[in-house]
Amino acid sequence: MGQGTARRAQSPAPQAIARVRDRDYLRWEPFVELRCGHLRLQADLELCREELEMDANQVYAAYRDRGLASQRALAGLLNGLRSVEGPKTVILISEGLATERPWETQDLAAAPPRPR
């Protein structure tokens, strides 16, 4: 069952990931301009930018932590199923699985069986 919490973040996850993890300013700057571009005083603009950056750090940390918790839970489930004889079917319904390295998610189910 989902464990998400409602939080009113200013930064959507894709922009937070672009800023914090990827250092992708080509994706981050248009978002900042959209949110802060109406401000005319330099001090207000800098404050807005700082708030967005702090928010992006929080959004990214929550994204990463939820992803790691989900991966641990799935790994535990799959490891637990190894002891059950016979074929198994696991259906995962998800909005997405947050990962630091998306290509590693495939390895979750492909881990070699433990010797008995």
N, C-alpha and C positions, 0 to 999 in steps of 0.2 A: 504494500500500500504506500502511496506517495507520502513523502515527509516534508514537502515544500512548505514554506512559510510565506505569508503575504508581506511584502515589503514595498514601500513606495520609493523605488530607486529612480533617480534622475537619468541614469545611464543604462541603456539597454545592454544586455549581455554581449551582443556582437561588437558594439563600440567599446565596451570595457575590455574585452579580449584584445581588440585591435590596439588599444592604448597600453595596457599593462603587459600582456604576454608578448605580443608581436611587435610592439613599438611602431605600429603602422599609422603614422601621422596623416597619411593620405585619406584614411578612413576616419580618423579621430577629428581632424580639424573641421570638416564640414558639419559634424555633429556639434562641436563647440560653437561654430558660427551660427548654427540654427538656434541653439539655446541662449547664447550670450551676445549675438550680433546686434541686438537692439540697444544694447547699453552704450552710452556715449562717453561717459567718464572712464578714464583709464583705470582708476582704482576699482570701480564697479566691475569692469571687464576682467581685471585680474582676480578679483574675489570670486566671480562667477566661474572662471577657469579653474581656480584652486578647488572650489567646491565640487565641480564636475570630476576633477582628477581624484579627489578623496573618495567620492562616490564610486568611481570606476574601480578603484582599488578594492573597496568593500564588495562590490558586485562580483568582481573577478574572484576574490578570495572565497566567497560563498559558492560560486559556480564550481571552482576547483574542489572545495571540500565536499560538496554534494556529489560530484562526480567520483571522487575517490571512495566515498562511503558506498555509493552504488556499486562500484566495481568490486569492493571487498565483499559486499553482500552477495553479488552474483557469483563470485569465485567460491564463496563458502557454500552456496547452494549447489553449484556444479560439483564441487569436491564431495559434498555430502551424498550426491546422487551416485557417485562411483561405487558406493557400497551396496547399492540396490541392484540385484540381478535383473537382467533382461534389458530390452530396448526402452528408451525413454524419449519423451518429447517435451521440450520446454518451450513455452510461448511467452515471449516478453512483449508486453504492450507498453510503449513508452513514448513520451514526447521527444525524447532524445537522451543520449547518454553523454554527459559532459566528460571529456577526457583531455588531458594535456597533449597526448599524442594519439590522435584518432586511429592510426594504423595498429596500435597495440590492442585495441578492443577486440579485434578478431582473434587474438591469441587467448582470450579468456576461456573460450569453449574448446579450443584446440590443444589444451594442455595434455601431455601424455598421461595415460592412466598410471596410478601408483601400483607398484608390485604388491601382490598379496602374500 
